[in-house]
Amino acid sequence: MSTASTHELKLDPKYDDYDYPTVAPTAQTGHAGHTTEEQDAQVAQLRSILEGTGHTKNLDTLTLLRFLRARKFNVELAKQMFVDCEKWRSQYAGVGVEELVRTFDYQERPEVFKFYPQYYHKTDKDGRPLYIEQLGNVDLTALGKITSQERMIQNLVCEYEKMADPRLPACSRKSGYLLETSCTIMDLKGVGIAKATSVYGYLQAVSAISQNYYPERLGKMYVINAPWGFSGVFSVVKKFLDPVTSAKIHVLGSGYQKELLAQVPAENLPKVFGGSCECEKGCQLSDAGPWWDAQWAKEPKWAKKSDAIDNSALPPPTEGGDVPAPAAPVGTEPATAPAPAPAHA
């Protein structure tokens, strides 16, 4: 195999229309700007195969590279993953992902966040969007009276889409290089075995979506306030993970601040985690980041001006407060381990 050297992304004029940097900052083979001739040929081969089967959307080079990296540049496996993904995207929530993200109104968000905060907030030192989840106050009975598991998952799908556009393009413009991943903080403070078990069905469903339909979106993950015994369990799980993936995950106890602040500027890290940020209306609901700065932000490509369906109706309280587990996404098997944020290497 030829050696990868840093170079401009080889663009396809039919599909590649990027208005942000397209060369990754680190020289990792298979990443944009650091591909070999063979890998460039595999991108062209995958695109040609997909065109031959009638696919016309999402055939840009950066997207195909992500699917190829997720399948170790096995073109056939990447093709199947892409086909399954496009089928899911076209059918999800009965309207398709693009229509959902345009119309979904998660007006119950402030109430949901009292029990389960999940939010993007500014960036890490590499310029990636920072994604934070806190599982310590999860109460499925209370959540079942506010929303449904289906809507919680639909909200996560919309947030995945917004990470891809406008968040990552804005962060790339500000940083001056291509950013394709997030930095995740998973706070397990207050999470015991009973609570972890109660939320497992939800985390499993989200994990299946992230692994199968949003590959190559994890930059770094910090699991903080990990309870006693968690590190031991993870060390066993780690043996089954791809080395590239496992190297991105850092399991920390309660003394996490020094390592976390080495990756996240104090002014960007909420005060509750040892940073100095105190957004006016609270960090959880601020969605602060370069994606709101006129200097870096642009309207996402999925946006459209005309009104579409009304998908904002709140669901009725779930009977008995129970939140039913959803069926596995189209074309997938349920994931075997939870991963609340897009976590494929």
Buried (B, 14 or more C-beta within 10 A) or exposed (E): EEEBEEEEBBBBEEBBEBEBBBBBBEEEEBBBBBBBEEBBEBBBBBBEBBEEEEBEEBBBBBBBBBBBBBBEBEBEBBBBBBBBBBEBBBBBBEBBBBBBBBBBEBEBBEEBBEBBBBBBBBBBEBBBBBBBBBBBBBBBEBBBBBBBBBBBBBBBBBBBBBBBBBBBBBBBBBBEBBBBBBBBBBBBBEBEEEBBEBBBBBBBBBBBBBBBBBBBBBBBBBBBBBBEEBBEEBEEEBEEBEEEBBEBBBBBBEEBBEEBBEBBBBEBBBEBBBBEBEBEEEBBBBBBBBBEEEEBBBEBEBEEEEEEEEBEEEEEEBEEBEBEEBEBBBBBEBBEEBBBBBBBB
